[in-house]
């Protein structure tokens, strides 16, 4: 039988064998400690002189950081040990050595750690972040699958832009030019016409030459789309969704969040309803602290922080100016200078985690807006078909996984939220 650290609570008083890697060692003449990790958690293995195999005790000094080992011993409860249990070790065997492991317990610079990202992932901090990310992904799927949504993933290769042509990665697709997907939204609009409530979940790509703490070149996004939902239905869905994922993650990954030093009280209050403000009111807030802001412009990171700092919950900003939104966003019928759009700004200055709104369902208006954005009608012929054959009101949004992980964990930079981040100027490892 294979034993794992996160299952030790089932085997108190029994002898088990663990396999994993040496995280840390320390000791004296009479007692030695090995912190073992196996991917599921960390366990303290205690070697007492006279109570364990004499050869193991004498050869303890041969253990090196990240050596792969097999340890046998009796499981005991120990509140001071990682996970609340420890192994009263009887013997160990080195399965594979580790010579001069580069990431030592001393402090290392960000560039050094990023160059060794494949090894940095083994640290307690990164272990905690990846566990939170995994829980978030599971929570996202659970939320939508449990509410009658159908997962209908969108293609990665696309023939046209979705979020603007300036941030597209172009590639050769046999004899044609294709682009890496910026968003699966347009395709979700098509599957929503077939299935009603749908979502896609996958990687998206933005060729943005940005080095802010909020941006990645490649990131994962979940994008639900719902037939017959309007802007307000869309905000209702989004706040129910965010409450669910935050509360589930903070409950199921409390230990990991505590490892990261997260103030859990900041997450406990993330419950619906969330405040909602019109773009005009949000612009007034910004102008009071940033007189240079031009009403009608989109928000920068500083502007978003000014708004979110005035609320203890995420805040919706809705009805952004039509001029700064994508061609597919529906215009407000009573004032076409504003769109039926919304962004959800996270607390504590983490910025936009959701962007979405109601889609333009009128073919004539959609075609006018495609041309106004200097895009080709031919490139969107299939998309225009959705308005030709049974057009219907519909809304949706996109949530970026990495920025959400960063917010939930309270991380200073988004680079730690994905196993192998792609940043401007960084493609390796």
Secondary structure by P-SEA (a helix, b strand, c coil): cccccccccccccbbbbbbbbbccccccccbbbbbcccccbbbbbbbccccccaaaaaacccccccccccccbbbbbbccccccbbbccccccccccccccccccccccaaaaaaacccccccaaaaaaaaaaaaaaaaaaaaaaaabbbbbbbbccccccccccccccccccccbbbbccccaaaaaaaaaaccccccccbbbbbbcccccccccccbbbbbbbbccccaaaaaaaaaaaaaaaaaaaaaaaaaaaaaacccccccccccccbbbbcaaaaaaaaaaccccccccccccaaaaaaaaaaccccccccccccccccccccccccccccccbbbbbbccccccccccccccccaaaaaaaaaaaccccccaaaaaaaaaccccccccccccaaaaaaaaacccccccccccccccccccc
